Amino acid sequence: MQKSQATIKQIAQELGVSISTVSRALQNNPRIGLRTRERVWELARQLQYRPNPAALILKKKHTRTIGVVLPFLKEEFFSTAITAIEDVLTGYNVVISQSRDELEREKGALATFLASRVDGVIASISAETHHYLHFKELESFGIPVVFFDRVPRRLPAHKVRSNISTAARELVDFLADRGLERIALLNGPAQLEVSEERQQGYLQAMKERHLPIDPSYVCSSDLSKADTQAKVDYLLSREPKPQAIVAFNDYISLYAIERTQALGLVPNQDVYFVSFANLPMMEYAAHPPLASVDQFAYTMGEKAAELLLQLIQSPEEIPYQELWVETKLVIH
């Protein structure tokens, strides 16, 4: 019983010909004489030779594999985006890795993608990501990268994103139109550009509506439940306490609403909530935010995959593109 798989090198050595001759013979290349081809094929059958798929892939310089790294697959926003990515990249093997909002996990995922020589990468950066050298390394090896939703701060790159600043202004306007003035922002990690955009839109709307801006009403959470609820404790301990809270996303709003109830307050009565994402699961929540900005996760994933496919298939380098997905304020 053969202990190891036969190789082209082994066949070449036994026949006393070059490796390239064996390779061409196995492909029935007419440059190789018929007698030599017959000898190669006969020995290949005797040794039960099988082509190495990985070697063939590397020779063709395509693996038909796409790497996707994102914070948490359990989040409905990202699982919806993945569905779109798989729908567009039919025929490709889509490998998904979760950073769990940790920079080192994100680096590890990209190192694996690079070692596997994926054809391209789609990414939504972690909460801890503050530099992008690990992404640039992929590009230096000719592997295109497309970012979506959580995109790098002030880095030339291919990006698919929403107009978060405008959406934040709409949320503040929604609350102000209901006579609410003391509006707080429960934001995400400060290093994320999407957090900065939320804060910019929030502050701009507060100024335009001539509402009081209190720096103590602006908090950053690391997006964990424990830290989010600690920040809610802080906000609701202010005097006077906020009448409403703009949350980073629907998950953060649910953590905040749960904590508000634990403090003996009635959500959307004693303290009003609005957020981002407009996840379908919100319709099953006992106390959903009053309004949420739909960022159209499927469309975002779809555009990211289409752009990556364009980059992979283009024979020439394509200048960095920034694609925008419109948002919509949805009232619950």
C-alpha positions in Angstrom: 0.0 0.0 0.0 1.5 3.4 -1.1 2.4 5.5 2.0 2.7 8.8 0.3 1.1 10.4 -2.8 3.2 10.2 -6.0 4.6 13.5 -7.3 5.7 14.9 -10.6 9.2 14.9 -9.3 9.1 11.2 -8.5 7.8 10.4 -12.0 10.5 12.5 -13.6 13.2 10.8 -11.6 12.0 7.3 -12.5 11.8 8.1 -16.2 15.0 10.1 -16.3 13.3 13.2 -17.7 12.8 16.7 -16.5 9.9 17.8 -14.2 8.7 20.2 -16.9 8.6 17.4 -19.4 6.4 15.3 -17.0 4.2 18.4 -16.3 3.6 19.1 -20.0 3.1 15.4 -20.8 0.3 15.1 -18.2 -1.3 18.1 -19.9 -1.0 16.3 -23.3 1.2 19.2 -24.6 2.0 18.4 -28.3 5.5 19.7 -27.7 6.2 16.4 -25.9 6.5 13.3 -28.1 3.7 10.8 -28.1 6.0 8.0 -26.9 7.2 10.1 -23.9 3.6 11.1 -23.1 2.5 7.4 -23.1 5.4 6.5 -20.7 4.5 9.4 -18.4 0.8 8.5 -18.3 1.5 4.8 -17.8 3.8 5.4 -14.8 1.4 8.0 -13.4 -1.3 5.3 -13.4 0.9 2.7 -11.8 1.9 5.2 -9.0 -1.7 6.3 -8.7 -0.6 9.9 -9.3 -3.2 12.6 -8.6 -2.7 16.3 -9.4 -2.3 18.6 -6.4 -5.3 21.1 -6.5 -3.4 23.6 -4.4 -0.4 23.6 -6.7 -2.6 24.1 -9.7 -4.4 27.0 -8.0 -1.1 28.7 -7.2 0.1 28.2 -10.8 -3.0 29.9 -12.1 -2.6 32.6 -9.4 -6.2 32.3 -8.4 -7.7 30.3 -5.5 -11.4 31.2 -6.0 -11.4 32.1 -2.3 -12.5 35.3 -0.7 -11.7 36.2 2.9 -14.2 38.2 5.0 -13.3 39.6 8.4 -15.9 41.4 10.5 -16.6 42.0 14.2 -19.4 39.5 15.1 -21.3 37.2 12.8 -24.0 36.9 15.5 -25.0 40.6 14.8 -27.8 40.6 12.4 -26.4 43.5 10.5 -23.2 41.6 9.6 -25.0 38.3 9.0 -27.2 40.1 6.5 -24.2 41.6 4.8 -22.6 38.1 4.6 -25.7 36.8 2.8 -25.4 39.5 0.2 -21.6 38.8 -0.2 -22.3 35.1 -0.8 -25.1 35.8 -3.2 -22.8 38.0 -5.4 -19.7 35.8 -5.1 -21.3 32.6 -6.4 -18.6 30.2 -7.4 -16.1 31.5 -4.8 -15.4 30.0 -1.5 -16.2 32.7 1.1 -14.2 32.2 4.3 -15.5 34.2 7.3 -13.5 35.2 10.3 -14.7 37.2 13.4 -12.4 39.7 15.0 -14.7 39.9 18.0 -13.7 43.6 18.0 -10.1 42.7 18.9 -7.2 44.0 16.8 -5.0 40.9 17.3 -7.7 38.6 16.1 -8.2 40.8 13.1 -4.4 40.6 12.4 -4.5 36.8 12.8 -7.4 36.5 10.3 -5.5 38.5 7.7 -2.3 36.6 8.2 -4.3 33.4 7.5 -5.9 34.9 4.4 -2.4 36.0 3.1 -0.9 32.5 3.7 -3.9 31.0 1.8 -3.4 33.6 -1.0 -7.1 34.5 -1.1 -8.2 36.4 -4.3 -9.5 39.3 -2.2 -10.7 40.4 1.2 -13.8 42.2 2.4 -13.5 43.8 5.9 -15.3 45.7 8.6 -12.7 46.8 11.1 -12.7 45.9 14.8 -13.4 48.4 17.6 -9.7 48.3 18.6 -8.3 48.9 15.1 -6.3 52.1 15.1 -3.7 51.4 12.3 -4.0 49.6 9.0 -0.6 48.2 8.2 -2.0 44.6 8.2 -4.5 45.5 5.5 -1.8 47.4 3.5 0.4 44.2 3.6 -2.3 42.3 1.7 -2.4 45.0 -1.0 1.4 44.8 -1.3 0.9 41.1 -2.3 -1.6 42.1 -4.9 -4.7 41.1 -2.8 -7.4 43.7 -3.1 -9.3 44.8 0.0 -12.8 46.4 0.2 -14.0 47.9 3.5 -17.6 48.3 4.4 -19.6 50.0 7.2 -16.7 50.3 9.6 -14.1 51.8 7.3 -10.6 53.1 8.1 -10.2 56.6 9.3 -8.6 58.9 6.7 -7.0 56.1 4.7 -7.1 55.9 0.9 -8.9 52.6 0.3 -11.9 51.0 -1.4 -14.9 51.7 0.8 -18.6 51.1 1.0 -20.3 53.3 3.6 -23.3 55.2 4.8 -23.8 58.9 5.4 -23.7 58.5 9.1 -23.4 62.2 9.9 -26.6 63.0 8.0 -28.4 60.1 9.7 -27.4 61.3 13.2 -28.8 64.8 12.4 -32.1 63.2 11.4 -32.3 61.3 14.7 -31.7 64.5 16.7 -34.3 66.3 14.5 -36.7 63.5 15.2 -36.3 64.0 18.9 -36.3 67.7 18.8 -39.6 67.7 16.8 -41.1 66.0 19.8 -40.1 68.8 22.1 -37.1 67.0 23.6 -34.1 69.2 24.3 -31.7 67.3 26.6 -30.4 64.8 24.2 -27.4 62.5 25.0 -25.1 60.5 22.6 -24.1 57.0 23.7 -21.4 56.5 21.1 -19.1 53.7 20.0 -15.3 53.5 20.4 -13.6 56.9 19.7 -11.1 55.5 17.2 -13.8 54.3 14.8 -14.6 56.8 12.1 -18.3 55.9 12.2 -18.3 57.0 15.9 -16.7 60.3 14.9 -19.4 60.7 12.1 -22.2 60.1 14.6 -20.8 62.7 17.0 -20.3 65.3 14.2 -23.9 64.8 13.0 -25.2 65.0 16.6 -23.4 68.2 17.4 -24.3 69.8 14.2 -28.0 69.1 14.6 -27.9 70.3 18.3 -26.4 73.6 17.1 -28.8 74.0 14.3 -31.8 73.4 16.6 -30.3 75.7 19.2 -30.4 72.9 21.8 -28.1 72.9 24.9 -24.9 71.0 24.3 -23.5 69.4 27.5 -20.2 67.6 27.1 -21.1 65.2 29.9 -24.0 64.0 27.7 -21.5 62.5 25.2 -20.1 59.0 26.1 -18.1 56.4 24.3 -18.7 52.7 24.9 -16.5 49.8 24.0 -19.7 48.2 22.7 -19.8 45.5 25.4 -23.0 45.1 27.4 -21.2 45.8 30.7 -19.5 49.0 29.6 -22.6 50.2 27.8 -24.7 49.8 30.9 -22.0 51.5 33.0 -22.2 54.5 30.7 -26.0 54.5 31.0 -25.6 54.7 34.8 -23.3 57.7 34.3 -25.7 59.5 31.9 -28.8 59.0 34.0 -26.9 60.3 37.1 -26.5 63.7 35.5 -28.5 66.6 36.8 -30.7 67.2 35.0 -30.7 63.8 33.4 -31.1 63.5 29.6 -34.6 63.3 28.2 -33.4 61.1 25.2 -30.4 59.0 24.2 -29.0 58.5 20.7 -27.4 55.0 20.7 -24.6 53.8 18.5 -26.7 50.9 17.2 -29.8 48.8 18.0 -27.8 46.4 20.2 -26.4 49.3 22.3 -30.0 50.7 22.5 -31.3 47.4 23.9 -28.5 47.2 26.5 -29.3 50.8 27.5 -33.0 50.2 27.6 -32.5 47.1 29.8 -30.4 49.1 32.2 -32.9 52.0 32.2 -35.7 49.6 33.3 -33.4 48.1 36.0 -33.1 51.7 37.4 -36.9 51.9 37.7 -37.4 54.2 34.7 -39.8 53.6 31.8 -38.2 53.4 28.3 -39.5 55.9 25.8 -41.4 57.6 28.5 -39.0 58.7 31.2 -36.1 58.4 28.7 -36.5 58.2 24.9 -34.2 56.1 22.7 -33.2 56.2 19.0 -30.5 54.3 17.2 -28.9 53.0 14.0 -29.2 49.8 11.9 -33.0 49.2 12.1 -32.6 45.4 12.5 -35.6 43.2 11.8 -35.3 41.7 15.3 -36.4 45.1 16.8 -40.0 44.2 16.0 -39.8 41.5 18.6 -38.4 43.7 21.3 -40.7 44.7 24.2 -39.2 48.3 24.2 -37.6 49.0 20.8 -36.0 52.4 20.2 -38.6 55.0 18.9 -36.8 55.3 15.6 -33.7 53.7 14.0 -31.7 54.5 10.9 -31.8 51.7 8.3 -28.3 51.3 6.8 -29.4 48.6 4.4 -26.9 45.9 5.3 -27.7 43.7 2.4 -27.1 46.5 -0.1 -23.8 47.4 1.6 -22.6 43.8 1.4 -23.7 43.5 -2.1 -21.9 46.6 -3.2 -18.7 45.6 -1.4 -18.8 42.1 -3.1 -19.4 43.7 -6.5 -16.6 46.1 -6.1 -14.2 43.3 -5.0 -15.2 41.2 -8.0 -14.5 44.1 -10.3 -11.0 44.5 -8.7 -10.2 40.8 -9.0 -11.3 40.6 -12.6 -9.8 43.9 -13.8 -6.5 43.5 -15.7 -5.5 47.0 -14.6 -5.3 48.6 -11.2 -8.4 50.5 -10.3 -8.2 53.8 -8.4 -9.6 53.8 -4.9 -13.4 54.1 -4.9 -15.8 55.2 -2.2 -19.3 54.0 -2.7 -22.2 55.4 -0.6 -25.4 53.6 0.5 -28.4 55.9 1.3 -29.9 55.6 4.8 -33.5 55.8 5.9 -35.0 56.9 9.2 -37.6 54.4 10.2 -40.1 55.2 13.0 -41.3 52.2 15.1 
